[in-house]
């Protein structure tokens, strides 16, 4: 089955750090552009960061300078290193291709995500 599994979330205090992982069984992962998304309670899902198959990255303004997206194609894994976490970063974090990318057809749905809670 072709799917994505997010992990690495948890409860941290403001200013803390977490590293999220997104692993897939898809053998074509290395040629896919990918992205991290998040959805906070009562809010719409939003794009956090994107990474091309070649490693080019883009970030939402609200995480730029704090989060780093990366990938290890040999492990079929994408990462999100989150530093200087703020309470407003609290959300369920998901991975998938970037918005509007035709490679959405590879997966076609959202996984379970991983919960990140930033609170003192």
C-alpha distances in whole Angstrom, upper triangle without the diagonal:
4,6,10,12,16,18,22,24,27,30,33,36,37,38,35,32,28,25,22,19,15,13,10,7,8,11,13,14,17,18,17,20,18,20,21,22,24,25,28,29,31,30,28,25,26,25,26,26,24,23,23,22,25,26,28,28,29,30,31,35,34,32,34,36,34,30,29,25,24,21,21,19,19,17,14,16,18,21,24,27,29,33,36,34,35,35,34,31,30,27,23,21,18,16,15,17,21,22,23,21,19,16,15,14,11,10,12,13,14,13,15,17,20,23,26,30,33,36,39
4,7,10,14,17,20,22,25,29,31,35,35,35,33,30,26,23,20,17,13,11,7,6,5,9,10,10,14,15,13,16,15,17,18,19,21,23,26,28,29,28,25,22,23,22,23,22,20,20,20,18,22,22,24,24,25,26,27,31,31,29,30,32,31,27,25,22,21,18,18,16,17,15,12,14,15,19,21,24,27,30,33,31,33,33,32,28,28,25,21,19,16,13,12,13,17,19,19,17,16,13,12,11,8,7,10,11,12,11,14,16,18,22,25,28,31,34,38
4,7,10,13,17,18,22,25,28,31,32,32,29,26,23,20,16,14,10,8,6,6,7,11,12,11,15,16,13,15,13,14,15,16,18,19,23,24,26,25,22,19,20,19,20,20,18,18,19,18,21,21,23,22,23,24,25,29,28,26,28,30,28,24,23,20,19,17,17,16,17,15,11,12,13,16,18,22,23,27,30,28,30,29,28,25,24,21,17,15,12,10,10,12,16,17,18,17,16,13,11,12,9,6,9,9,9,7,10,12,15,18,21,24,27,31,34
4,7,10,14,15,19,22,24,27,28,28,26,23,19,16,13,10,6,6,5,7,8,12,13,10,14,15,13,14,11,12,12,13,15,17,20,22,24,23,20,17,18,17,17,17,16,16,17,16,20,19,21,20,21,21,22,25,25,23,24,26,24,20,19,16,16,14,15,14,16,13,10,9,10,12,14,18,20,23,26,24,26,26,25,21,21,18,14,12,9,7,8,11,14,16,18,16,17,13,12,13,10,8,11,9,8,6,9,9,11,15,17,21,24,27,31
4,7,10,12,15,19,21,25,26,26,23,20,17,14,10,8,5,5,6,9,11,14,16,13,16,18,16,16,13,13,12,13,14,16,19,21,23,22,21,17,18,17,17,17,17,17,19,19,21,20,22,21,22,21,22,26,24,22,24,26,23,20,19,16,16,14,15,15,16,13,11,9,10,12,13,16,18,22,24,22,24,24,23,20,19,16,13,11,9,8,10,13,16,18,21,19,20,17,15,17,14,11,14,12,10,6,7,7,9,12,15,18,21,25,28
4,7,8,12,16,17,21,22,22,19,17,13,11,7,6,4,7,9,12,14,17,18,15,17,19,17,16,13,12,10,11,12,14,16,18,21,20,19,16,16,15,14,15,15,16,18,19,21,19,21,19,20,19,20,23,21,19,21,22,20,16,16,14,14,13,15,16,17,14,12,10,9,9,10,13,14,18,21,18,20,20,20,16,15,13,10,8,6,7,10,14,16,18,21,20,21,18,17,19,17,14,16,13,10,8,7,5,6,9,11,15,18,21,24
4,6,9,13,15,18,20,20,17,14,10,9,6,5,7,9,12,15,17,19,20,17,19,22,20,19,16,15,12,13,13,15,17,19,22,21,21,18,18,18,16,17,18,18,21,21,23,21,23,21,21,20,21,24,22,19,21,22,19,16,16,14,15,14,15,17,18,15,14,11,11,10,10,12,13,16,19,17,19,19,19,16,15,13,10,9,9,10,14,17,19,21,24,23,25,22,20,22,20,17,19,17,14,11,9,7,5,8,10,13,16,19,22
4,7,10,12,15,17,17,14,11,7,6,4,6,9,11,15,18,20,22,23,20,21,24,22,21,17,16,13,14,14,16,17,19,22,22,22,19,19,18,16,17,18,19,22,22,24,21,23,21,21,20,21,23,21,18,20,20,17,14,14,14,14,15,16,18,19,16,16,12,12,9,9,10,11,13,16,14,17,17,18,14,14,13,11,10,11,12,16,19,21,23,26,25,27,25,23,26,23,21,23,20,17,14,13,10,7,8,8,11,14,17,19
4,7,9,13,14,15,12,10,7,7,6,9,11,14,17,20,22,25,25,22,24,26,23,22,19,16,13,13,12,13,14,16,19,19,19,17,17,17,15,16,19,20,23,24,26,23,24,21,21,19,19,21,19,16,19,20,16,14,15,15,16,17,19,21,23,19,19,15,14,12,10,11,10,13,15,12,14,14,15,12,10,10,8,8,11,13,17,20,21,23,26,26,28,26,24,26,25,22,23,20,17,14,12,9,5,5,5,8,10,13,16
4,6,10,12,14,11,10,8,10,10,12,15,17,21,24,26,28,29,26,27,30,27,26,22,20,16,16,14,15,14,16,19,20,21,19,19,20,18,19,22,23,27,28,29,26,27,24,24,22,22,23,20,18,21,21,17,16,18,18,20,21,22,25,26,23,22,19,18,15,13,13,12,13,15,12,13,13,14,12,10,10,10,11,14,16,20,23,24,26,29,29,32,29,27,30,28,25,26,23,20,17,14,12,8,6,5,6,8,11,13
4,7,10,12,9,10,9,12,13,16,18,21,24,27,30,32,33,29,31,33,30,29,25,22,19,18,15,16,14,15,19,20,21,20,20,21,19,21,24,26,29,31,32,29,29,26,26,23,22,23,20,18,21,21,17,17,19,20,22,24,25,28,29,26,26,22,21,18,16,15,13,13,14,11,12,11,13,11,9,11,12,13,17,19,23,26,27,28,32,32,34,32,30,33,31,28,29,26,22,20,17,15,11,8,6,5,6,7,9
4,7,8,6,7,8,12,13,17,19,23,26,29,31,33,34,30,31,33,31,29,25,23,19,19,16,17,16,17,21,21,23,21,21,21,19,21,24,25,29,31,32,28,29,25,25,22,21,22,18,17,19,19,15,15,18,19,21,23,25,28,30,27,27,23,21,18,15,14,11,11,10,8,9,9,12,11,10,12,14,15,18,21,24,27,27,29,32,33,35,33,31,34,33,30,31,28,25,23,20,17,14,11,8,6,5,6,8
4,6,6,9,11,14,16,20,23,26,29,33,34,37,37,33,34,36,33,31,28,25,21,21,18,19,17,18,22,22,24,23,22,23,20,22,25,27,31,33,34,30,30,27,26,23,22,22,18,17,19,18,15,16,19,21,24,26,28,31,33,30,30,26,24,20,18,15,12,11,9,8,8,8,12,11,11,14,16,17,21,23,27,29,29,30,34,35,38,36,34,37,36,33,34,31,27,26,23,20,17,14,11,8,5,5,5
4,5,9,11,15,17,20,23,27,30,33,35,37,37,33,34,35,33,30,27,24,20,20,18,18,16,18,21,20,23,22,21,21,18,20,24,26,30,32,32,29,28,25,24,20,19,19,15,14,17,16,12,14,17,20,23,26,28,31,33,31,30,27,24,20,17,15,11,10,7,5,5,6,10,9,10,14,17,17,21,23,27,29,28,29,33,33,37,35,33,37,36,33,34,31,28,26,24,21,18,15,12,9,6,6,6
4,7,10,14,16,20,23,26,30,33,34,36,36,32,32,34,32,29,26,23,20,20,19,20,18,21,24,23,24,23,21,21,18,20,23,25,28,30,31,27,27,23,22,19,19,18,15,13,15,13,10,12,15,18,21,24,26,30,31,29,29,25,23,19,16,13,10,7,4,5,6,9,12,11,12,16,18,18,21,23,27,28,28,29,33,33,36,35,33,37,36,34,34,32,29,27,26,22,19,17,13,12,9,10,10
4,7,11,13,17,20,23,27,30,32,34,34,30,30,32,30,28,25,22,19,20,18,20,18,21,24,23,24,23,22,21,18,19,22,24,27,29,29,26,26,23,22,19,19,19,16,14,16,14,11,12,14,17,19,22,24,27,29,26,27,23,20,17,14,11,8,6,6,5,8,10,13,11,12,15,17,16,20,21,25,27,27,29,32,32,35,33,32,35,34,32,33,30,27,25,23,20,17,15,11,11,8,10,10
4,7,10,13,17,20,24,27,28,30,30,26,27,29,27,25,22,19,16,17,16,18,18,21,24,23,24,22,20,19,16,17,19,20,24,26,26,22,23,20,20,17,18,18,16,13,15,13,10,9,11,14,16,18,20,23,25,23,23,19,17,13,10,8,5,4,6,6,10,12,14,11,12,14,15,14,17,19,22,24,24,26,30,30,32,30,29,32,31,29,30,28,24,23,21,18,15,14,10,11,10,12,14
4,6,10,13,16,20,23,25,27,27,23,24,26,24,22,19,17,14,15,14,17,17,20,23,22,22,20,19,18,15,15,18,19,22,23,24,21,22,19,19,17,18,19,17,13,15,15,11,10,11,12,14,16,18,21,22,19,20,16,14,10,8,6,5,7,9,8,12,13,15,11,12,13,13,12,14,16,19,22,22,24,28,27,30,28,26,29,28,25,27,25,21,19,18,15,11,11,8,10,10,13,15
4,7,10,13,17,20,22,23,23,20,20,23,21,19,16,15,12,14,14,17,18,21,24,23,23,20,19,17,14,14,16,16,19,20,21,18,19,17,18,16,17,19,17,14,15,15,12,9,9,10,11,12,14,17,18,16,16,12,10,7,6,4,6,9,12,11,15,16,17,13,14,14,14,11,13,13,17,19,20,22,26,25,27,25,24,27,25,23,25,23,20,18,17,14,11,12,10,13,13,17,19
4,7,10,14,17,19,21,21,17,18,21,18,17,14,12,10,12,12,15,16,19,22,21,20,17,16,15,13,13,14,15,18,19,20,17,19,16,17,16,17,19,17,14,16,17,14,11,10,9,10,11,13,16,17,14,14,10,8,5,5,6,8,11,14,13,16,17,17,13,13,12,11,8,10,10,14,16,17,20,23,22,24,22,21,23,21,19,21,19,16,14,13,10,8,10,9,13,14,18,20
4,6,10,13,15,17,17,14,15,18,16,15,12,12,10,13,14,17,19,21,24,23,22,18,18,16,14,13,14,14,16,16,18,16,18,16,18,17,19,21,20,17,19,19,17,13,12,10,10,9,10,13,14,11,10,7,6,5,7,9,11,15,18,17,19,20,20,16,16,15,13,10,10,9,12,15,16,19,22,21,23,20,19,21,19,17,19,18,15,13,13,10,9,12,12,16,18,21,24
4,7,10,12,14,14,11,13,15,13,13,10,10,9,11,13,16,19,21,24,22,21,17,17,15,14,13,13,13,15,15,17,15,17,16,17,17,19,22,21,18,20,21,19,15,14,11,10,9,10,11,13,10,8,5,5,6,9,12,14,18,21,19,22,22,22,18,18,16,13,10,8,6,9,12,14,17,20,18,19,16,15,18,15,13,16,14,12,10,11,9,10,13,14,18,20,23,27
4,7,9,11,12,9,12,14,13,14,11,12,12,15,17,19,22,24,27,25,24,20,20,18,17,16,15,14,16,15,17,16,19,18,20,20,22,25,25,22,23,24,22,18,17,14,12,10,10,10,11,8,6,4,6,9,12,15,17,21,24,23,25,26,25,22,21,19,16,13,11,9,11,13,16,19,21,19,20,16,16,17,14,13,16,15,13,11,12,11,12,16,17,21,23,27,30
4,5,8,9,7,10,13,11,13,11,13,14,16,18,21,24,26,28,27,24,21,21,19,19,18,16,15,16,14,17,17,20,19,21,22,24,27,27,24,25,27,25,21,19,16,15,12,11,10,11,9,6,7,9,12,15,18,21,24,27,26,28,29,28,24,24,21,18,15,12,10,10,12,16,18,20,17,18,14,14,14,11,10,13,13,13,11,13,13,15,18,20,24,26,30,33
4,6,9,8,11,14,13,15,14,16,17,19,22,24,27,29,31,30,27,24,24,23,23,21,20,18,18,16,19,20,22,23,24,25,27,31,31,28,29,30,29,25,23,20,18,15,13,12,12,10,7,9,12,15,19,22,24,28,31,30,32,32,31,28,27,25,21,19,16,13,13,15,18,21,22,19,19,15,15,15,11,11,14,15,15,13,15,16,18,21,24,27,30,33,36
4,5,6,9,10,10,13,13,15,17,19,22,24,28,30,32,30,27,24,24,22,22,21,18,17,16,14,17,18,21,21,23,24,26,30,30,28,29,30,29,25,23,19,17,14,13,11,12,11,8,10,13,16,19,22,25,29,32,31,33,33,32,29,29,26,22,20,16,13,12,13,16,19,19,17,16,12,12,12,8,9,13,14,15,14,17,17,19,23,25,29,31,35,38
4,6,8,9,10,14,14,17,19,22,25,27,31,33,35,33,30,27,27,24,24,22,20,18,16,13,16,18,20,22,24,26,28,32,32,30,30,31,30,27,24,20,18,14,13,10,10,10,8,11,14,17,21,24,27,30,34,33,35,36,35,31,31,29,26,23,19,16,15,15,18,21,21,18,17,13,15,14,11,12,16,17,18,18,21,21,23,26,28,32,34,37,41
4,5,6,7,11,12,15,18,21,24,27,30,33,34,32,29,26,25,22,23,20,17,15,13,10,13,15,18,19,22,24,26,30,30,28,28,30,29,25,23,19,17,13,13,9,11,12,9,12,13,17,20,23,26,30,33,32,34,35,34,30,31,28,25,22,19,15,13,12,16,18,19,15,14,10,13,12,9,11,15,17,18,18,21,21,23,27,28,32,34,38,41
4,6,5,8,9,12,15,17,21,24,27,30,31,29,27,23,22,19,19,17,14,12,11,8,12,13,15,16,18,20,23,26,27,25,25,26,25,22,19,15,13,10,10,7,9,9,6,8,10,13,16,19,22,26,29,28,31,32,30,27,27,25,22,19,16,12,11,10,13,17,17,14,14,10,12,13,10,11,14,16,16,16,19,18,20,23,25,28,30,34,37
4,6,8,10,13,16,19,23,26,29,32,34,31,29,25,24,21,20,17,14,11,9,6,9,10,13,15,18,20,23,26,27,25,24,25,25,22,18,15,12,9,8,5,8,9,7,9,10,14,17,19,23,26,29,29,31,33,32,28,29,27,25,21,18,15,13,12,15,18,19,15,15,12,14,16,13,14,18,19,19,19,22,21,22,26,26,30,32,35,38
4,7,9,13,16,19,23,26,30,33,34,31,28,25,23,20,20,17,14,11,8,5,8,10,13,15,17,20,23,26,27,25,25,26,26,23,20,16,14,11,12,9,12,13,10,12,13,16,19,22,24,28,31,30,33,34,32,29,30,28,26,22,19,15,13,11,13,16,16,13,13,10,13,14,11,14,17,19,20,20,23,22,24,27,28,32,33,37,40
4,6,10,13,16,19,22,26,29,30,27,24,21,20,17,17,14,11,9,7,5,9,10,12,13,15,17,20,23,24,22,22,24,24,21,18,14,13,11,12,10,13,14,10,11,11,14,16,20,22,26,29,28,30,31,29,26,27,25,22,19,16,12,10,7,9,13,13,10,10,7,10,11,9,11,14,16,16,17,20,19,21,24,25,29,30,34,37
4,7,11,13,17,20,24,27,28,25,22,19,17,14,14,11,7,6,4,5,8,9,9,10,11,14,16,20,21,19,19,21,21,18,15,12,11,10,13,11,15,15,12,12,10,13,14,18,20,23,26,25,27,28,26,23,25,22,21,17,14,11,9,6,7,10,11,8,10,8,10,12,11,12,14,16,16,17,20,18,20,23,23,27,28,32,35
4,7,10,14,17,20,23,25,22,19,16,14,11,11,9,6,5,6,8,11,10,10,10,11,12,14,18,19,17,17,19,19,15,13,10,10,9,12,11,15,14,11,10,8,10,11,15,17,20,23,22,24,25,23,20,21,19,17,13,11,7,6,4,6,9,11,9,11,9,10,13,11,11,13,14,13,14,17,15,16,19,20,23,24,28,31
4,7,10,14,17,20,22,19,16,12,11,7,7,6,4,6,9,11,13,11,11,9,9,10,11,15,15,13,14,17,16,13,11,8,10,10,14,14,18,16,14,12,9,10,10,13,14,18,20,19,20,22,19,16,18,15,14,10,8,6,6,5,5,8,11,10,13,12,11,14,14,13,14,14,12,13,15,13,14,16,17,20,21,25,28
4,7,11,14,17,19,16,14,10,9,6,5,5,6,9,12,14,16,14,14,11,11,10,10,14,13,11,13,16,14,11,10,8,10,12,15,16,19,17,15,12,9,9,8,11,12,15,17,16,17,18,16,13,14,12,10,7,6,5,7,8,8,10,14,13,16,15,13,17,16,14,15,14,11,12,13,10,11,13,13,16,18,21,25
4,7,10,14,15,12,10,7,6,4,5,7,9,12,15,17,20,17,17,14,12,11,10,13,13,12,14,17,15,12,13,11,14,15,19,20,23,21,18,15,12,12,10,13,13,16,18,16,16,16,14,11,12,9,8,6,5,6,8,10,9,10,13,14,17,16,14,17,17,15,15,13,10,11,12,9,11,12,12,15,16,20,23
4,7,10,12,10,9,6,5,7,7,10,12,15,19,21,23,21,20,17,15,13,11,14,12,12,15,17,15,13,15,14,17,18,21,22,25,23,21,18,15,14,12,14,13,16,17,14,14,13,11,9,9,6,5,4,6,9,11,13,13,13,16,18,20,19,17,20,20,17,17,14,11,12,12,9,9,9,9,12,14,17,20
4,7,8,6,6,4,6,9,10,13,16,19,22,24,27,24,24,20,18,16,14,16,14,14,18,20,18,16,18,17,20,22,25,26,29,26,24,21,18,17,15,17,16,18,19,15,15,13,11,9,8,5,5,7,8,11,13,16,15,15,18,19,22,21,18,21,22,19,18,15,12,13,12,9,10,10,10,12,14,16,20
4,6,5,7,7,9,12,12,16,19,22,25,27,30,27,26,23,21,18,15,17,14,15,18,21,18,17,20,19,23,24,27,29,31,29,27,24,21,19,17,18,16,18,18,14,13,11,8,8,6,4,6,9,11,15,17,19,19,18,21,23,26,25,22,25,25,22,21,18,15,16,14,12,12,10,9,10,12,14,17
4,6,8,10,12,15,16,19,22,25,29,31,33,31,30,27,24,21,19,20,17,18,22,24,22,21,23,23,26,28,30,32,34,31,29,27,24,23,20,22,19,21,21,17,15,12,11,11,9,7,8,12,14,18,20,22,22,21,24,26,28,28,24,27,27,24,23,20,16,17,15,13,13,11,12,11,13,14,18
4,7,10,12,16,17,21,23,27,30,32,35,32,31,28,25,23,20,21,18,20,23,26,24,23,26,25,28,30,33,34,37,34,32,29,27,25,23,25,22,24,23,20,18,15,13,14,12,10,12,14,16,19,21,23,22,21,23,26,28,28,25,27,28,25,23,20,18,19,17,16,17,15,15,15,16,17,21
4,7,9,12,14,18,20,24,27,29,32,29,28,25,22,19,16,17,15,17,20,23,21,20,23,23,26,27,31,32,35,32,30,27,24,23,21,23,20,22,22,19,17,14,11,12,11,9,11,13,14,17,19,20,19,17,20,23,25,25,22,25,26,23,22,19,16,18,17,15,16,15,15,15,16,18,21
4,6,10,12,16,18,21,24,27,29,27,26,23,20,18,15,17,15,17,20,23,22,20,22,21,24,26,29,30,33,31,28,25,23,22,20,22,20,23,23,20,18,17,14,13,13,11,11,12,13,15,16,17,16,14,17,19,22,22,19,22,23,20,18,16,14,16,16,15,16,15,16,17,18,21,24
4,7,9,13,15,18,21,23,25,23,23,20,17,15,13,15,14,15,18,21,19,17,19,18,21,22,25,26,29,27,24,22,19,19,17,19,18,21,21,18,18,17,13,12,12,9,9,9,9,11,12,14,13,11,14,16,19,19,16,19,20,17,16,13,11,13,13,12,13,13,14,16,18,20,24
4,6,10,12,15,18,21,23,21,20,16,14,11,9,12,11,12,14,18,17,15,16,15,18,20,24,25,28,26,23,21,18,17,15,17,16,19,19,17,16,16,13,11,12,10,11,10,10,11,12,13,11,10,13,15,18,18,16,20,20,18,17,15,13,15,16,13,15,15,14,16,17,20,24
4,6,8,12,14,17,19,17,16,13,10,8,7,10,10,10,12,16,15,13,14,12,15,17,21,21,25,23,21,18,15,15,13,15,15,17,19,17,17,17,14,12,14,12,12,10,9,10,10,10,8,8,12,13,16,16,14,18,19,17,17,15,13,15,16,14,15,16,15,18,18,22,25
4,7,11,14,17,18,16,14,11,9,6,5,9,8,7,9,12,11,9,10,9,13,15,19,20,23,22,20,17,13,12,10,12,11,14,15,13,14,15,13,10,12,11,12,9,10,10,11,12,10,11,15,15,19,18,17,20,20,19,19,18,15,16,17,14,14,15,13,16,16,20,23
4,7,10,14,15,12,11,7,6,4,6,9,10,8,9,12,11,8,8,7,10,12,16,17,21,20,18,15,11,11,9,11,11,14,16,15,17,18,16,13,16,14,14,11,11,10,11,10,9,11,14,14,17,16,16,20,19,18,19,18,16,17,18,15,16,17,16,18,19,22,25
4,7,10,11,9,8,6,5,7,9,12,14,12,12,14,14,11,10,7,9,11,14,15,19,18,16,14,10,11,10,13,14,17,19,19,20,22,20,17,19,17,17,13,12,10,9,8,6,9,12,11,15,13,14,17,17,16,17,17,16,17,19,16,17,19,19,22,22,26,29
4,7,8,6,5,4,7,9,12,15,17,14,14,15,16,13,10,7,7,8,11,12,16,16,13,12,9,10,11,13,15,18,21,21,23,25,23,20,22,20,19,16,14,11,11,9,8,12,14,12,15,13,14,18,16,17,18,19,18,19,21,18,19,21,21,24,25,28,31
4,5,5,5,7,9,12,15,18,20,18,17,19,19,16,13,10,10,9,12,11,15,16,14,13,11,13,14,17,19,22,25,24,26,28,26,23,25,24,22,19,17,13,12,9,9,13,14,11,13,12,14,16,15,17,18,20,19,20,23,21,22,24,24,27,28,32,35
4,6,8,10,13,16,19,22,23,21,20,21,22,19,16,12,10,9,10,9,12,14,11,12,11,13,15,18,21,24,27,27,29,31,29,26,28,26,24,20,18,14,13,11,11,15,16,13,14,12,14,16,14,16,19,20,20,21,23,22,23,26,26,29,30,34,37
4,6,9,12,16,19,22,24,21,20,21,22,19,15,13,10,9,11,10,13,15,14,14,13,15,16,18,21,24,27,27,30,32,30,27,29,28,26,23,21,17,16,14,14,18,19,15,17,15,18,20,18,20,22,24,23,24,26,24,25,28,28,31,31,35,38
4,6,10,13,16,19,21,18,16,17,18,15,11,9,7,7,10,10,13,15,13,13,11,12,13,15,18,20,23,24,26,29,27,24,26,25,24,20,19,16,15,14,13,17,19,16,18,16,18,21,19,20,22,23,23,23,25,22,23,25,25,28,28,32,34
4,7,11,14,16,19,16,14,15,17,14,11,10,9,10,13,14,17,18,17,16,13,14,14,16,18,20,23,23,25,28,26,23,26,25,24,20,19,16,16,14,13,16,17,15,18,17,19,21,20,21,23,24,23,24,26,23,24,26,25,28,28,32,34
4,7,10,13,15,12,11,12,14,11,9,7,8,10,14,15,18,19,17,15,12,12,11,13,15,17,19,20,22,24,22,19,22,21,21,18,17,14,15,13,11,14,17,15,18,17,18,21,21,21,22,23,21,22,24,21,21,23,22,25,24,28,31
4,7,9,12,10,9,11,13,11,9,8,11,13,17,18,22,22,20,18,14,14,12,14,15,16,18,18,20,22,20,17,20,20,20,17,16,14,15,13,11,13,15,15,18,18,18,22,22,21,22,22,21,22,24,21,21,22,21,23,23,27,29
4,6,8,7,6,9,10,8,8,8,12,15,18,20,23,23,21,18,15,14,11,12,12,14,15,15,16,19,16,14,17,17,17,15,15,14,15,14,12,13,16,16,20,20,19,23,23,22,23,22,20,21,22,19,19,20,18,20,20,23,26
4,5,6,6,10,11,10,11,11,15,18,22,23,27,26,24,21,17,16,13,14,13,15,15,15,15,17,14,12,15,15,16,14,15,15,16,15,12,13,16,17,21,21,20,24,24,23,23,22,20,21,22,19,19,19,17,19,19,22,24
4,6,5,9,10,10,12,14,17,21,24,26,29,29,27,24,20,18,15,16,14,15,14,14,14,16,13,13,16,17,18,17,18,18,19,19,16,17,20,21,24,24,24,28,28,27,27,26,23,25,25,22,22,21,19,20,19,21,24
4,6,9,9,9,12,14,18,21,25,27,30,29,27,24,20,18,14,14,12,12,12,11,10,12,10,9,13,14,16,15,17,18,19,20,17,18,21,22,26,26,25,28,28,27,27,25,23,24,23,20,19,18,16,17,15,18,20
4,6,5,6,9,11,14,18,21,24,27,25,24,21,17,14,11,11,9,9,9,9,10,12,11,9,12,13,15,13,15,16,18,18,16,18,21,22,25,25,24,27,27,26,26,24,22,22,22,18,17,17,14,15,14,17,20
4,5,6,8,10,14,17,21,23,26,25,24,21,18,15,12,12,10,10,11,12,13,16,14,12,16,17,19,16,18,18,19,19,17,18,22,22,26,25,25,28,28,27,28,27,24,25,25,21,20,20,18,19,18,20,23
4,6,8,11,14,18,21,24,26,26,25,22,18,16,13,11,10,9,9,11,13,16,15,14,17,19,20,18,20,20,22,22,20,22,25,25,29,28,27,31,30,29,30,29,27,27,27,23,22,21,18,20,18,20,22
4,7,10,13,17,20,23,25,24,24,20,17,14,10,8,6,5,6,8,10,13,13,11,14,16,18,16,18,18,21,21,20,22,25,25,29,27,27,31,30,28,29,28,25,25,24,20,19,18,15,16,14,17,19
4,7,10,13,17,20,22,21,20,17,13,10,7,5,4,6,8,9,11,14,14,11,14,14,15,13,15,15,17,18,17,19,23,22,26,24,23,27,26,25,26,24,22,21,21,17,16,16,13,15,14,18,20
4,6,10,13,16,19,18,17,14,11,8,6,5,7,9,12,12,15,18,17,14,17,17,17,14,15,14,16,17,16,19,22,21,24,22,22,26,24,23,25,24,22,21,22,18,17,18,16,18,18,21,23
4,7,11,13,16,15,14,11,7,6,5,6,9,12,15,15,17,20,19,15,17,17,16,13,13,11,13,13,13,16,19,18,21,19,19,22,21,20,22,21,19,19,19,16,16,17,16,19,19,23,25
4,7,10,13,12,11,9,6,5,7,8,11,14,18,18,21,23,22,19,21,20,19,15,15,12,14,14,14,18,20,18,21,18,19,22,20,20,22,22,20,19,20,18,17,19,18,21,22,26,28
4,6,9,9,8,6,4,6,9,11,14,17,21,21,24,26,25,21,23,21,20,16,15,12,13,13,14,18,20,18,20,17,18,20,18,18,21,21,19,18,20,17,17,20,20,23,24,28,30
4,5,5,6,5,6,8,12,13,17,20,23,23,27,29,28,24,25,24,22,19,17,14,15,15,17,21,23,20,22,18,20,22,19,19,22,22,21,20,21,19,19,22,22,26,27,30,33
4,5,5,6,8,11,14,17,20,23,27,27,29,31,30,27,28,26,24,20,18,15,15,15,17,21,22,19,20,16,18,19,16,17,21,21,21,20,22,20,21,24,24,28,29,33,36
4,6,8,10,13,17,18,22,25,29,29,32,34,33,29,30,28,26,23,21,18,18,18,21,24,26,22,23,19,21,22,19,19,23,24,23,22,23,22,22,26,26,30,31,35,37
4,5,9,11,15,17,20,23,27,26,30,31,31,27,27,26,23,20,18,15,16,17,20,23,25,22,23,19,20,21,18,18,21,22,21,19,20,19,19,22,23,27,28,32,34
4,7,10,14,17,20,23,27,26,29,30,29,25,26,24,21,18,16,13,13,14,17,20,22,19,19,16,16,18,14,14,18,18,17,16,18,17,18,21,22,26,28,31,34
4,7,10,13,16,19,23,22,25,26,26,22,22,21,18,15,13,10,12,13,16,19,21,19,20,16,17,19,15,15,18,18,16,15,16,14,15,18,19,22,24,28,30
4,7,10,13,17,20,19,22,24,23,19,20,18,16,13,11,8,10,11,13,17,19,17,19,16,16,18,16,15,18,17,16,14,16,13,14,17,17,20,22,25,28
4,6,10,13,16,16,19,21,20,16,17,16,15,11,11,9,12,14,15,18,21,19,22,19,19,21,19,18,20,19,17,16,16,13,12,15,14,18,19,22,25
4,6,10,13,12,15,17,16,13,14,14,13,10,10,10,13,14,15,17,21,20,23,20,20,23,21,20,21,20,17,16,16,13,12,13,12,15,15,19,22
4,7,10,10,14,16,16,13,15,15,15,12,14,13,17,18,18,21,24,23,26,24,23,27,25,23,25,24,21,19,19,16,14,14,12,15,14,18,20
4,7,7,10,13,13,9,12,13,14,11,14,15,18,19,19,21,25,25,28,26,25,28,27,25,26,24,21,20,19,16,13,13,10,12,11,15,17
4,5,9,12,13,11,13,15,16,15,17,18,21,23,22,24,28,28,31,29,28,32,30,29,30,28,25,24,23,19,16,16,12,13,11,14,16
4,7,10,11,10,12,15,17,16,20,21,24,25,24,26,30,30,33,32,31,34,33,31,32,30,27,26,25,21,18,17,13,13,10,12,13
4,7,8,6,9,12,14,14,17,19,22,24,23,24,28,29,32,30,29,32,31,29,30,28,24,23,22,18,15,14,10,9,7,9,11
4,5,5,8,11,14,14,18,20,23,25,24,25,28,29,33,32,30,33,33,30,31,28,25,24,22,19,17,14,11,9,6,8,10
4,5,6,9,13,14,18,21,24,26,25,25,29,30,33,32,30,33,33,30,30,27,24,23,21,18,16,13,10,7,5,6,8
4,5,8,12,13,16,19,22,23,22,22,26,27,30,30,28,31,31,28,28,25,22,22,20,17,16,13,10,9,8,9,12
4,6,9,10,13,16,19,21,20,20,24,25,28,27,25,28,28,25,25,23,19,19,18,14,13,10,7,7,7,10,13
4,7,9,13,16,19,21,21,21,25,26,29,28,25,28,28,25,25,22,18,18,16,13,11,8,5,5,5,8,12
4,6,9,13,16,19,18,19,22,23,26,25,22,25,25,22,21,18,15,14,12,9,8,6,5,7,9,12,15
4,7,10,13,17,17,17,21,22,24,22,20,22,22,19,18,15,11,11,9,6,5,4,6,8,11,14,18
4,7,10,13,14,15,19,19,21,19,17,20,19,16,17,14,10,10,9,5,5,6,7,10,13,16,20
4,7,10,11,13,16,16,18,16,14,16,15,13,13,11,7,7,7,5,7,9,11,14,17,20,24
4,7,9,11,14,13,15,13,11,14,13,10,12,10,8,8,10,7,10,12,14,17,19,23,26
4,6,9,11,10,11,9,7,10,9,8,9,8,7,9,12,10,13,16,17,21,23,26,30
4,7,8,6,8,6,6,9,9,9,10,10,10,12,15,14,17,19,20,24,26,29,33
4,6,6,9,8,8,12,12,12,12,13,12,15,17,16,18,20,21,24,25,29,32
4,5,9,10,8,12,13,13,12,12,13,15,18,17,19,21,22,25,26,29,33
4,6,8,8,10,13,13,12,13,14,18,21,20,23,25,25,28,30,33,37
4,5,6,9,10,12,11,13,15,17,21,20,23,25,26,29,30,34,37
4,5,6,9,11,10,13,15,18,22,21,24,27,28,32,33,37,40
4,5,6,8,9,12,14,16,19,19,22,25,26,30,32,35,39
4,5,6,5,8,10,13,16,16,20,22,24,27,30,33,37
4,6,5,9,12,14,18,19,22,25,27,30,33,36,40
4,6,9,12,13,17,17,21,24,26,30,32,35,39
4,6,8,9,13,14,17,21,23,26,29,33,36
4,7,10,13,15,18,21,24,27,29,33,36
4,7,10,11,15,18,20,24,26,30,33
4,7,8,12,14,17,20,23,26,29
4,6,9,12,15,18,22,25,28
4,7,9,13,16,19,22,25
4,7,10,13,16,19,23
4,7,10,13,16,19
4,6,10,13,16
4,7,10,13
4,6,10
4,7
4
